[in-house]
Amino acid sequence: MSQRTVLLVTHTGRRAAVAAARELAGRLAEAGLDVRVLEGEAAAIGCSAVTVVPADAQAGEGAELVVALGGDGTLLRAAEFARPANAALLGVNLGHVGFLAEAERSDLESTVERILQSSYDVEERLTLDVVVRRGERVVVQNWALNDATVEKASRQRMLDLLVEVDGRPLSRWSGDGVVCATPTGSTAYAFSAGGPVVWPSVQALLVVPISAHALFARPLVVSPDSRVAVELLSGAGGAIAFCDGRRTLELAAHDRIEISRGAHPIRLVRLTSAAFTDRLVSKFHLSVRGWRGPTEDERPAGD
């Protein structure tokens, strides 16, 4: 049987994340797993029983699991290594909200045991493929787990955008930009821009204008098989596209940005069967005071 491999991706700017990575690496290596850490993070973690690998697309090759120790930003960075390797992605929250993380620092002991026993579920999350066309030429191809955004680069100038869905023009907006998000990303930038929260089990794409000056400028939820396109009508040199807020694409006037369902989903680890509603309540500190629950007659059969 081949040796099991786990890649750790750590927010080394947080002491709690470094300590958790050191503990996790030591425990997994002691159990016989090949534990990889990225160059640039190895010195901070300081565990001798690890394999140091370059921080490139091959870092996760052959790994069954990529573990992100930090906040949601760390998990999005870890996704860049998990995706090409088709590895499962597990987030351990050492940040603030950590909406995408499955475990907290206090759960580390049980998380180690679950990893060692391969006792976890994996769910596929929809991603986005992003293509930028300049005339007849494709100048950029990228992807996103949370969202792809087109934003103005200058505070003084609004963008003039035309949004298309399924090959047909929908509306022209002047404003700060537009967010195209997945259900996973619906609680991130799209939510801040006024978009709806979409349960992860729903297959859909979101289109959310950012401070748009237009009569029809409401958030849209479209088919996961739709193709959304954003055309820049003006603002040469004044627009930027971001994929997950990490990968930056410089845009020019008349560029066309096409967003569609990603060919490769992200495989997120789930350690519990907790409802998404409970995650919303916990992470956003929502008030549910006064809730009584369903009566006996209203409970689902089998409860």
Residue, then its C-alpha position, 0 to 999 in steps of 0.5 A: m500500500s502506498q504511503r498516504t500524503v497530506l499537504l499543509v498550507t499555513h497562515t504563518g503570520r498567525r502564531a496559533a496557525v503555526a502552532a497548530a500546523r506544527e502539532l498536526a504535522g508531528r502527529l501525522a508524521e508519527a503515524g506514518l503519513d508523508v506530510r508536506v509543507l510549502e517552501g517559505e512556510a517550513a522554517a516557521i513551522g519548524c518540524s523536521a519530520v516533513t517534506v518541503v515542496p515548492a509552492d507550485a501547481q505540483a505541490g499537492e500532486g498525489a496528496e489525498l488531502v490539503v489542510a488549510l490552517g488559517g482563515d478563509g483566505t488561507l483556504l482559498r490559497a490552499a484550493e490552488f494546490a488542491r484543485p490540480a491534484n483533485a485532492a480533498l480540501l480541509g479548512v481548520n479555522l485559525g482566523h476570524v469568521g472562517f466560514l469555509a473552514e470545517a474545524e476549529r483550533s479546539d477540534l484539532e485532536s479529533t481532526v487528527e483522528r478523523i484524518l488518520q482514520s480517513s473518517y470524513d465525507v467529501e462534497e463537491r463545490l461548484t467553481l467558475d472558469v474565467v476567460v478574458r477575450r481581447g478581440e478574437r484572442v484569449v488573453v487570460q484563462n483562470w478560475a475561482l471557487n468563491d467569485a470572479t469580480v470586475e472592478k474599477a481601478s480608480r476611485q474617480r471613474m465608474l465602469d461602463l459595463l454590459v452584462e450578457v447571459d446565455g449569448r443575449p445582452l441583459s443590461r448596461w450598468s455604470g458603477d463600481g463593477v460586478v461580482c459573479a459568484t458561486p453558492t460557496g462564494s455567496t456569503a463573501y463579496a457577493f453578500s457584501a454587495g447585496g446578493p442573496v445567501v445561496w445554500p451550497s446544495v443549490q447549483a447556480l451562478l450569481v451575478v451581483p452589481i456593485s454600486a450600479h447606476a441603473l434602473f435594472a441592477r438587482p442581483l441575479v441567480v442564473s442556471p449553473d449551465s449559463r454563460v455570463a459575459v461582461e463587456l467593458l464599454s469604456g475605461a481603458g486601463g481602469a478595470i481589474a478582474f479578480c479571481d477569489g480576490r487573489r489572482t489579478l487580471e488587468l483589463a482594457a477597454h472592450d475586453r470581454i470576460e466570460i464566466s461559466r461553471g468550472a470544469h473542475p469542482i473543489r472537493l471540500v471535506r465535511l467532518t459533521s452533518a450539521a445543517f448549513t442553516d446552523r453554520l449561518v447562525s453560528k458564523f454570523h451570530l444570528s439571533v434565533r431567540g424565541w424559536r420553538g421548533p416544529t410541533e410533533d405533528e410537523r416533524p418529518a417522519g422518522d424523527 
